[in-house]
């Protein structure tokens, strides 16, 4: 039973409360804050759909996340994914049975963050990243285990502006750099993260005014720009002293601390004085909080013991350790006004070769950037000059950075730009250590990442340590769109060699190779036969556990083996290729490696290189990339190539000139002809199909059984054909409602239907009619051919587009038909190829859509087709 008493919601054991308002605005991204009263097992469920009152996560087989605070009698914190425990850590005292406890839980693309306290995104208790995130969870259930749990003040927050503090943990937490010298860099980045206005609280650095406080006339430094933007202080360009003889230092300190850090505390007895001085200078957020606290004290004095401190925090979406805008009680509009007018400005920024860029305030630049702070305070010429010249900086991007520093957010023009300006801004943010700007740029670049922008972006970010998240994402997206990225242009040959190697192979492979070589070298010094033994084990693909057993009685080597052989035992000396590498044929992997090695300016196949080899040597053609080519060739799965192609490669000049190439081709031919090495290589991935390989469906003739939609009717090859709409292996919808002659299952039926049409609807001010196929969230298709069949009418289409989409909202034209007379009789089949770069892109949704009237004068906007089939590479 679920009871709702006043503002409390009490959930009985083994039940769950669902409310329609408890859902994220954006699927997979949101934060829920709440208070709970329980002995143990405060349980929240995150699902794609609303559950029932009797729902329980232990019986749920659908995708979901479960977070349990205070499991195992309030001793553990647990996270479950689809019913399986993925996190089970100690967390003593997470629940409280004597009073309500405040919590918050956020989910952002698989990053689950859990915290305690009233303010979300602060006081993080635990974080976990799902390597295979469920980005569709939206609804939140409040549940329990074997005891009643009471909830109140449950609120769902959007992560649109709040998630950057969580990204920070991903950027510099998950990707830890292990090379020499990077530990110091990591510390420096953390300093950048914690930098802010708090470092200038009552500091003489960059101060341009003084408070003279109390009867002792104590001087307290401050900054005009900050005070002018946070209240109404009596400031002028000529005066720099404010005398406060009746105000004590603790009261003024509390006021300045609130302005500079967003947090302060003061003894209860001085609360009235703090309110008075805040009201005097019109620091209205603090005035309001003082008055609210004084009212609560008046209503219930027992809650506030005399002599205790009262704390105040400025309401902010960002943690108060990050004392930058807009987490402080500083008026953004007033600050921007000071920037535009130049009032209280103390430095002119010039760019060499360009001239004056802006009149700015040193304190504003310094609160964001340690390099600027050092520039203005190190005692060098910049710290005493009213003009600073910066070199090698793009003016437009620098202005955009200044605008961010004065507003705390990117302008709309920059946010909508995913090209050169944003990249320049990212580099500036990295150069000057503006961490939040850096994170904003990374976020936009990742959201706008496309197949065409992968390589240019990788060229820029591959050498920036703080962009590891972007680098990893781009490499993964490149590998998932390998065909497109390597066959539409030669931009990929400009990538860093390490980056391209990481795309073709698993990044851990060099480390494994290094471990193996090191171990072999050390052991061979002690016993010459051991090196041969290691080589034999490696060639036979046997794990190092056997090798350890043979050596376990040898003294002095057990520790060495434990340290150096564990890596190789994990690898089992198998060649590991990138698990996400999605290709339509191994020949394209081979061509990409050769083109990259040649640094070619034009795309070509191996045949062109074969001709070049007639009169030239590999050392001249590949230059310094020859060794890389030799290394990467072993990641081509030659046994998967057609036998006829392997024979051509065997007799090629490439095979004659490059021994590694020849050995790999011969190995593949022997494997196919004689089965040599099948037992030894059955676990070697080079002899297996790629996990992400596309299955090819080739168009043979109109109405054949070789298409993807027919394949879906067999449950992807599992049984005899059944209409895939009835089998629910795919979904078909029309632009008009489901009627007798607008039946989705007809479009994939094997029986001719005399009348079948989709009626028109208005889209973006235009009349459109379409049939749409959804392959499902687990499938995609690189479409290179499609077939339609006219129904029994004479409403022949003439102007239409064949489109594809990843989300069903943004559509890409695969083929545009203008005044196409191909369909000219009832019941006719018609097929067309898809050519160009878009044929190499995978999509989930496909549709033919009318863009002009048909030949029927009565109902010119009915799309009258009774059959549709798709061909290409299916995943």
N, C-alpha and C positions, 0 to 999 in steps of 0.2 A: 504494500500500500504506500502511495506517495502522498504525503500530507503537505499542505501549504498553509502555514500559520503566519499571518502578517507578512513580513518580508522574508521569512525563512522557507526553505524548500527541503523537506526531510525525505530522504530516499531509504526505503526499507531494504533489508538484506536481499541480495540477488535480484534487485530490480534496477530500472534505469529510467531517468526522466529525460524527455526530449521536448524541446520547445522550438517552434518554427523560427523564432528570432535568434536562436543560438546557432548561427551559421556564419562562416567566413564570407566576406564579400567576394573574394577571389579564391577559386578552388586551389587548395594546396598551400595557401598563404593566409595567415591570420594569427591573432593572439587572443586568448581568453584569460581574463583576470577574475578572481573570485575569492570568497572567504568560505572556509569549511570548518566544521565542528565535528570531530570524530576521534575514536580511539585508534583506528587503523584503517588502511585501505581506502583513502580518498582516490576515487577512480574516475578518470575521464576517457571517453571513447570518441575517436574522430573517424567518421564514416563518410562515404560518398552519398548515402541516403539516410533519411530519418528511420530510426528503429522504433520498436513498440515498447510499451511499459514493461513487459515481461522479457524483453531482450536481455541477453547476457553475453558478454564478449567471449566466454568460454565455448559457446555454441555457435559462434559466428564464423562462417566459412568465406564470407566476402572480404574484399580488401579493407583494412582498417588499421589504425594505430590505437594502442591502449597505454595510458600512462597511469601507474599506480604509485601513489605517495603513501609510504608507511606500510608496505607489505610485510609479511612475516612478523606480525604483531608489532608493527611500527618500527621495524629495524632495517628495512630495505627499500630501495627505490627501483621500480621495475618499468621497463618499456617492452611492449609486445608488438610485433608486426604480424598481422593476419593470424593471431593466436600463438605465434612462436616467440619465446622470450629471447630478446636480443641484448637487453641490458638488465643486469641484476647486481646492484652495487649497494654498499652500506650507506645508510642514511638515517641515523638514529634521531628520533624525536621529530620526524617530519610532520606528524599529526599532533593535534592538541585536543584533549577531551575536557579542558577546563574553560576554554574560551575559543572564539573564532580566530582562525589563523588565515592570513592573506597569502595567496599564491598567484602565479601567472604561468601560463604555458603558451609558447609560440611555436608555430610550424612554418618554415619557409623553404619550399622545394626540398623537403627531406631533412632539413636542419631543425631538430627539435630542441628547444631551449626551455629550461624549467627554472623558475626563480621564486623566492619568497619575498613578501612585502607588498605594500600597497601600490608601488610604482613599477609598472611593467618596464622590462628591459634593464632593470637594475637588480643587484644582488642575485646574480646567476648562481644556481646551485649545481646544475648539471647540463651538459650539452652532448648531443649525439647526432651524427650525420648518417642518414640512410643511403647506402651506396646505390640502391635501386629505388629512388623515392617514389612514393605515391602522390602525384600532384593533383589528385582529384578529390581528396578528402575535404569535406566542407561542413558537415553537420556535427554538432557536439552533444554528446550524451553525458549526463551526470549519474554516476552509478555507485555501487557499494559492493561489499563482499558479505561477511557474516554479521556485521554490525550496522546500525543505522548511521547514516551520514547526513548532516545538515549543511545546506549551501545557502549563501545569500550574496547580494551585490555581484551577481554574475554579469560580466560585460564582455562583449566581443569587439575587439579593436582591429582596425585595418593596419596592415604592415607597409602601406605605401610610403610613409615617411619614417617609419620606426625601425625598419629592418636593417638599416646600415650598421647599427651597433652590433648586430649579429653577424653580418658579413665580415666584420673586422676579425672575429674569432676564426672564421674560415680562412681568410687571406693569410694570416700569420700563425694560425694554430695547426691546421691540418697539414700544410705543406711546410715542413721544417727543412731548412737547408743544412746539409751536413758537411759541405766542403769547408776547407780551412778558411778562416777569416770571416765566415758568414755569421758566426755566433755574435761577434761584435756588431755586425749590421743588424741582427735581430734585436739586440738590446736598443740600438739606436731607433729602430722603428717603434718599439714600445714607448720610448721617450717621446717620440712624435705623437703617438696616440694619446698620451697623458698630458700633452702640452696644452696650454690655454691661458685665459686671462688671470687665473688664480696665481700664476707665477709673478704677476705684477701688482698683487694686493699689497698696498702700503709700501711699495718699492720705489726707491728714488730713480730707478732706471726709467727713462722716457717720461718721467713726471713733469708736468708743466703748471701745477698749481699746488697750494697747501691749504690744509685746514689747521687753524690754531685753536686747540681744544682745551677747555677747562681753565680753572684759575691758574694752573701750573703752566698754561700756554704751550702745551705739547704740540710740536709740528707733526702733521700726518700728510704725507705726499699722496697725490691722486692725479688723475688724467682728465683733462677737460672734455675730450671727445666722449669718453665713457660716461661721465656724469651728465653731459648734455643730452645723451641719447637715452638715459635711464630715468630722468626726472627733470625738475625745473630748479636748477641750482643758479645762484646769482653769479654768472660767469661773463667775462668780457675778454676781448683780445688784449686789453692793456692791464687788466687786473688779474692777479694770480693768487690772492689770499682770501680765504673765507674765515672769519673769526667766529668761534662758537664758545663764548665764555661760560655759558650755562649748561653746556652739554658735556657729559663725562666721556672719557676715552672709550670704555667698554661699549657704550651705546653707539658711538660713531663707528667703532670697529665692527659691531654687528651689522650696521647699515651697509658699510662698504663691503663686508664679507658677503652679504646677500647679493649685492650688485655684481661683484667680481667672480663669485663662485656659484651663485644660485642657491646657496644654503647658508644658514647661520643659526646660532643659538644664543640665548640670553637668560639670565636669572629671571624668575617670574616677577620679582619685585621691580625690575627695570622694564617690564613690558610696556607700561604706559609711556615711559620716556622714549622708547624705541618707536612707538606709534606716533608720538608727537614730532620727533625729528623726521620720520618718514613722511608725515603729512606736510611738514614745513617745506620739504624739498620735492613733494609730490611724487614719491616713489610708490605709486598706487598699489601694485601687487602686494607689497609688504604691508601697507596700511590695511588692506582688506584682510590679510591673514592675521594681523595683530588683533583687529576688531573681532574676527570670528573666534579666535582663541580666548580673548577676554570675555566674550559672551558665554562660551562653554564653561569657563571658570566660574562665572557668576551663577550659572544654572546648576553646577555640580562641583562644589569646592572640594569634595572628598577625592575626586579624581586627580587633583593637582595639589600636591603637598608643598608647603612653603619652603623656599630655598632651592627647589629643583629648577633645572634649566628647561626652557621651552625651545623646541626646535622648529625651524621654518625651512621649507624647500620650495623653490620656484617650480610650479607645474611645468614639466617638460617631457618631451618624448624621447629625450636622449639622457644617458646617465650623467650625473653631475661630476663624475671624474673627468668628463669631456667638457671643459669650461670654454666652449666656443659658441658662436651663434648657431641656432636660436635657442640654446639651452639656458640662456641668461635673461634676466629681466631688463633687457635693453631694447628700446624701440627700433625696429628695423627701418621703418619709414624715416624716422628722424636721423638715423645713421646714414641712410642713403642720401638724405637731404644735405647732410654735412659733407658728403663726398662730392655731390654735384656743385655745391657752392664754394667748396674749398675752405669753409669756416674752420678755424683752429688747425688747419693743415700745417704740418711742420717739415714736409719734404716733397720735392718734385721728382718724379720718376721719369727718366729719359731712356730711350733705347738707341743704341749706337746706330747711326745711319738713318734714323727715323725722326728723332727729336722728342719733344715733350709728349708723354702719354697721359699723365694725370697728376693732380695735386692730391696727395693722400696723407694719412695720419700714421705715423710710425707705430703707434700702439695697436692699431687695428691689424696691420700687416704682421706685427710681432706676435699677437695673440694666436694667430693661425700657424705661423712658420718660425721654426727655430733658426733656419739660415737668415731670415730677415732680422730676427731678434739679435742674433750675433753680429750681423752687419751694422746694426744701429747702436750697439752697446759695447763693441770691442775696443773702443778708444782709437780706432783708425780714422781715416779721413771721412768715411761715410757716416760715422757717428756724430760728427760735428758739422757736416756740410748740410746745406738745405737743398742740395741737388745730388741725385745718385744716377749714374749711367750704367745700364745693364747691357751686356753684349749677347749676341746670338740668341735672341728671344723674339718670336713672332708677335708683332704688336696686337693683332686681333685676339689671339689666344691670351695674351697677358691682360688685356682689358677684361676678357671674360673671367679670368681668375680674380682680378680685383673686384669685379661685380659680385662674385661668389663670396669673397671675404667680407663684403659689406652687407650681404643679405642672408648668407647661410644656405643659399640654394642656387642652382643653375638657372639661368634665364631660359625662357621657352625656346629661343632661337638655338641655343646650344643643345638643349635636351632633344630637339628634333633633328639635330645634325649627328649623323653617325659616320662622318667622313674625316677629312683632314683636320678640321678645327678641333674635333673631340680628341683626336690622337695627340695633337699639339698640346691641348689642355692637360691630357693625361701625363705627358712628359714634363710639363711645367709643374704639375702637382707633385710628381715624384722628385723633381729637381729641388723644389722649395719645401718639401716635406709637409704639404697641406693634405693630411691624411683623409679627411672627410671628402674633400674634392676628388681625391684619387679614387676613393670608393664609389662615389657617384658616377664618375667617368667609367669605371670598370662595369658598374651595373648597367649603364646605358649601352655600352659596347656589347655586353653579353646579350642583352635583350634584343639588340638590333643585328646580331651576328647572322650573316648569310653565307652561302657557299662562295659567293664572289668576294667577300671581304675577309675570308679566313687567312689567305696567304699574305696580303698586305698587312694585316694586323699582326700576324706571327712575326713578320720581319721587324716590326717595331718593338714588340713586347718581349721577345725571346731573351733579350739580354737584361731586362729589368727584373731584379729579384722580387719586388713587391707585386709583380703582375703574374705570379705563378698560376693563380687560378684561371686567368684569361688564357694563358699559354696552354695549360692542361685541357681546357675546354675546347680551344681551337684545334689542338692536335686530335682530340677525340672526334670532333665534328669532321675534320679532314678525313680521318680514317673511315668514318661512316659514309662519307660521300667521296670515296677515293676515285671512282671513275670520273666524276664531274671535275674534281679539282686537278686531275692530271691529264685530262683530254680536251679541255676547253681553252686552255692557255698555257704558256710556259712560265707563268709567274712563280710556280712552285720551285723552279730550279734556283731561285734566288734565296731560298730558305737556308737557314743555318744547317750545316751537315748533321749536327746532333739532333736538331728538331726533326728533320726528315727521317733520320734513323729511328727515332722514337715512334714515329708514325708507322713505319714499316714493321718494326719489331717491338717486342715488349721492353719497356725502359729498364727493367731489372737485369736484362740479359748481359750487358757489359760487366755488371758487378759480379754475376755468376761466373763469367769467363775469367775475370780477374782473380776470383777466389780459386778457381780450378788451376789456373796457371801458377799462382803463387804456391799452392799446396804441392803441385807437382815439382816445382823447382826446389822447394825445401826438402821434400822427401827423397828426391833423386840424389841429393848430396849425401844422404845416409845410406842409400841402397839403390844401385842402378836398376835392379829388376822391378822396384816398386813403381818407377815412372812408367815402365812398360805395362805393368799391371793396371795402372790408372788409365792409360790410353786404351787398353783392351776393354776395361769396364765402360769407359765412355763410348767407345764405338759400338758396344753391344747394348747400350742404353740401359745398363743395370744400375740400380740405385747404390748410393755410397754406403748404405747400411751393410751390404754384403762385404764391401771393401773394408769397412771398419772391423767386421768380424775376423777377417783374415789377419788383421794387424793388431788385434786387441791384446795379444801377448807381448808385443814389442814395447819395451820400456821407453819412457820419455816422450812418447808421441801421442798419448791419449788426449792430453790437453790441446795440443796443436790440431789434432783431428776434430775435436769438439768445436774449436773456434773456426777453423777454415773449411771443414767439410760439410757443415750443416747447410750452408748456402747451396752447395752442389747436390746434396741429398734431396733438398726441396725441389731443385730443378730437374733432377734425375738425368742431367746432361741431355735433355731434349731441347730442340730448337723451339723457342717460344715466339710466335708471332702475335701481333696486337690482337686482343680478343674481339675488338670492335671493327676490325678491318673488313669492310663490305665491298666486294668486287664482283663483277660479272664474269670475269675470266682471269686466270693466272697470267695470261699473255699480257694483260694490261699492267699487272704488277711488274712484270719483266721490262716492258717498254718504259714504264715510269722510272725505274731504277737506271736504265741506260740513258734516258734523256737527262735525268738529273746529273748523272756522272759526267756527261758531255757538256753540261751547262748550255744546252741547246737553245737557240733563239726561235726555233720552229719545232712543232710537234711532228714526230715520225715514229714508225715501228722499227722493230729489230732488223728488218730487211735493209733499211737504209744504212744502218751501222755495218751490216754485213758487207755491203759494197765498199764502204770506207775502209774496211779492214784489208781489202785487197792490196792497197798501196800504202797502208800506214800501220803503225804499231799502237797497241793499247796505251803505252806510256805517253805517246804524243797526243792521242785523242782525249784521254781522260785526265792527263796531268796529275795534279795532286789528289784527285778524287778516285784514282785507280784502286787504292786499297779499300776505300769505302765501298766501291762497286763490288769488289771481291767478297767483302763481308756481307753485303746485303743480298747477293745472289742466292745465298743459302736460305733466305727467307721466302724465295719463290717456290711454290709447291709444284715442281715440275711433273711429278707423277699424275697430277690432275689435268695436264695439258693433253690434247688429242694426240693419239699415237702418230698420225701422219705429220703433225707439226713437230713432234719430238724428233722424227727421222730427218726432217729438214734442218732442225737445229744441230743435230749430230753431224751433218755434213757441211755445216756453215763455216765461214771463215772465223766467226766469233769463237766457235768451239775449238778451232785449231790454234787461235791466238791466245785464248784465256783458259788455262788448265782448270781452274775452279769451275767454270761454266761447263767444260767438257765432262768433268767428273759427275756433276749434278745431272746432266742430260743422260749420260750412260747409266747412272744409277736408276733414273726413272724408267728408261727403256728396259733394263733388266728386271725391274720390279713388275712391269706390265707383261713382258714376254715370258719370263720364267718364274715369277713370284719370288725371286731371290730376296731374302731378307724380310719376308712377310712377317714371320714370327718375331724376329728381332725388332722390326719397325712398327709393329701393330699399335704401339703407344706413342710413336713419334708423330707429332702433329703435321709434319711435312708430307706424310702419306695419308692424311685425312682431309675431308672436306672442311672448309672453314665453317665455323659455327654461324657466321653471319652471311654465308654465301647466298646469293639470289638464285632461285630456280627459274630457268628460262622457259617461257611459253612462246613458241614461234608460230606466227600466222602461216597457215598452209593454203587454205581456201575459205571462201565464204561459208559460214555455218558449220565449220569443223568442230571437233571436240578437243582442240588443243588450247583453248583459252583459259584465262584465270577464273572467270565466272563459272565455267563448267567444272573446273577443278575444285572450286568451293563447294559445288553440289555433291562431290564425292567425299566431303569432309577432309579435303586436302589429301586424297589418295587412300583413305581408310576403308571405304565401302562403295557399293554401287551408287550411281547417281540418284540424288533426290533434289527436287527444286531447292536451291540454296536459301531462298526467302523463307520457305516453310521449315527448312532445317535450321534456320537462324544463324547460318554461318556468314551471312552478309545482310545488309539492309539497303532497300531501295525506296526512295521517296520521290514524289512528283511535285511540281509547282502548284498543282491544284489538289483539292481534297480527294480522298479515296472514294471512287465511285465504281459502278459496274464496269465501265470501260476505261477506268483509270486504276488499273490493278497492278501493283508492283511485281507480283510473282509472274505475270505474263512476260515481262521483259527478259527473264532468264529461263523461260520455259522452252522445251524442245518441240512444242506444238504451235503451229501457226495460228495467230489470232487475227480475225478480219478487222476488228475495230479496237484500237488501243491508242489512247492519246493522253497527253498532259496539257491541261489548260493554262492560260496565261495568268500572270500576276504582275504587280508593279514592284520594281526594285530600283531604288535610287532614281526615281522619276522616269524609268523606262519600262516598257512592256516586255516581259520575258516569259518563256515557257521552257521547262527542262525536266529531265529525268536524272536523278542523282544516285550513284552507287557509293555505299560506305563499306569498305573492306574490313572494318573493325580496327580497334586500337592496337592489335598485335600484328597487323599486316600492312605492308606498303608495296607499291608497284612502280617500277620504272617503265612507263607505258611507251611502246614504240609502234603500236598498230591498234586500230579499233574497227569494229564492224557494227553496222546497224541494218535493220530491215524495215522497210516501209510496210505499214498495215494495208488493209484493202482499199483505203481511200485514195483520192487523187490530190491530197494536200501535200505536195512535194516540197520539202524544205530547200531553200536556195541560199539563205544567209544564216549561218550559225557558227558558233565557236565550240570546240571541244576543250573543256577546261579541267584543271586538277587543283587540289587543295590539300593542305595538311590538317587544317582545323575546320573545314566546312564553311569558313567565312571569307578568307582571303583567297582569291582564285587566280590561277596562272593559265594563260592561253597556251595550250599545247599545239593547236592547229586552228587557224582562222579560215572560214569559208565565206567568200564573197561571190554571189551570183554563180554558185556551183550547180551545174545542171546534171550532175551524176545520177541522182535519183529521178527517174522519169516514168516508172510504171508501178502499179500496185503490187505489193508482195516482193519487191526487188531487194536483194542484198546489195550492200555497198561497203567497201573497206578503204581505209586510207592509212598511209604510214605517218608516224610522228618523227620528224627530223629536227636536228638542231640540238642546242645545249639542254633544253628542257626535257628531252628524252632521256637524259642521264640523271634526272632528279627523281627521287622516290616520293610518292604521294599516297594519301589514304583515300581521298574522295575524288570521284570523277563524274563529269556530267556533260552531255550535249545540251546546249542552250540556244534557243532561237534568238537571233538578233534582228531579224527582219521577217516580214510576212511570208507565208507559204503561197503556193499557186492556187489555193482554194479561196474563192472570193467570199464564201459564206462564213467560214470560221478560219480566217487567215492566220491566227496566232495559236492554233492547236499544233503541238508537236506530235505527229502521228507516226510513231514507230512501235513495233511490237517485239523487237529483239535488240539486244546489245551484248557485245563481247569485247573483252580487252586482252591484249597480248603484251609481252615484255618480260622483264626480270622481276620476279615476285619473291618477297621475303615474308 
